[in-house]
Amino acid sequence: CIGARHWQCILLFLGITIGYVNRVCMSLAVVAIEDILK
């Protein structure tokens, strides 16, 4: 059985990870779009 504190840690970790991956994907997409538009 997992306690509430563990769930908070897991959700926080997932949120930070998803946010970081999202930022990396967005920066890559912006670079790709700029290359296409040039």
Order of alpha helices (4+ residues) and beta strands (2+ residues): alpha
